[in-house]
Amino acid sequence: MADEISIAFQAFDEDLRPGPDDVAPVRALRDEVALGLEADPTVLRVVEGGSWLNGTAVRDRSRLDLFVVVGSRARPPARLAGSLVPLLPADLLVEPQTDGSLVLERLGTPGLRLIPALESEHPDDVGESAGAGELRVPDASGRWVRHRPVARSVLLSRLDGSLGGVRALIRLLLAWKHRQAVPISSYYLETVALRQALQQHSFSVLWDACWVWERLRLDGLTRVPDPTSPDGRQGVRATATLAGAVAAQYPVERAATSSRAAVNAYLDGDLETSGAYLRTVFGSDFPGF
């Protein structure tokens, strides 16, 4: 039966991955927006990050993240983001987010997310400077935190090479988030998956996902340490507000309960019931086995 569950999750993962026809328009939009931004003297550089950089993007769902590094002292991220709006193509639909980022939408693509960032040598509000290779970016609540985009990609590559399946697990969690409209930061889910991979070897993507949801339910979406932060301990917030965390509790509870029921049914040899539980989590297009 192990082959059957592996085949089902592999088929689902293949359907979740962006294909060449999905990648081309997103990259074209990225290049167009980056070119306009970098032409302005206030923009120092544009750095790609997020799920597209890390190889965990979900087709038609994940937006490509661009960190826009501006020559400014630390100000509220929303103010910095607002200064970027006049530099964007006029045909884009621009939606400010509560964390200070901007969501850019264009028909035919999942869009972009512009995240204001400060260069590493800029001190923060208390005069402390970041180290080399770091950016200061807003977290889920709009607070400035230190971030190293490349460090996360390097760790993911190392874990995927030695343990395997980490990117697939993250993509699965992100697919659940997008399909169920769960108000949890993608970076938070990715961090939780990384933490689990660092603590224990992967057993099966079904068991791995079940353990993640059960841990989220048990911990109550509390802040978790970021292993790719400069000190390895910087906390990652799940949501922008306490109300957001409360709203996320029900889908987390449902995913934890349904995935555990799927595991138990699978162990009992009841593949039909196991698949039915998984379709309540991921949608009706999850493959049967």
JOLINKA-V302059 format. One record per backbone hydrogen bond with DSSP energy under -1.0 kcal/mol. NH is the residue of the N-H (numbers start at 1). CO is the residue of the C=O. Records with the same first field share a line. If there is no record, write none. Layout:
# JOLINKA-V302059
NH: CO, CO
This chain:
# JOLINKA-V302059
5: 1
6: 2
7: 3
8: 4
9: 5
10: 6
11: 7
12: 8
13: 9
14: 10
15: 11
16: 12
17: 13
22: 19
23: 19
24: 20
27: 23
28: 24
29: 25
30: 26
31: 27
32: 28
33: 29
34: 30
35: 31
36: 32
37: 33
38: 34
40: 37
43: 40
44: 69
45: 69
47: 67
49: 65
54: 50
56: 51
59: 16
61: 58
62: 58
64: 111
66: 113
67: 47
68: 115
69: 45
70: 117
71: 42
72: 70
79: 76
80: 76
81: 77
82: 78
83: 79
84: 81
87: 84
88: 85
92: 89
93: 105
95: 103
97: 101
100: 97
102: 114
103: 95
104: 112
105: 93
109: 106
112: 104
113: 64
114: 102
115: 66
117: 68
118: 136
122: 119
124: 128
127: 124
130: 120
134: 131
135: 147
136: 118
137: 145
139: 143
142: 139
145: 137
147: 135
152: 148
153: 149
154: 150
155: 151
156: 152
157: 153
158: 154
159: 155
160: 156
161: 157
162: 158
163: 159
164: 159
169: 165
170: 166
171: 167
172: 168
173: 169
174: 170
175: 171
176: 172
177: 173
178: 174
179: 175
180: 176
182: 177
184: 182
185: 238
189: 185
190: 186
191: 187
192: 188
193: 189
194: 190
195: 191
196: 192
197: 193
198: 194
199: 195
200: 196
208: 204
209: 205
210: 206
211: 207
212: 208
213: 209
214: 210
215: 211
216: 212
217: 213
218: 214
219: 215
220: 216
221: 216
224: 236
226: 234
229: 226
236: 224
245: 241
246: 242
247: 243
248: 244
252: 248
253: 249
254: 250
255: 251
256: 252
257: 253
258: 254
259: 255
260: 256
261: 257
262: 258
263: 259
264: 260
265: 261
266: 262
267: 263
268: 264
269: 266
270: 265
271: 269
274: 270
275: 271
276: 272
277: 273
278: 274
279: 275
280: 276
282: 278
283: 279
286: 283
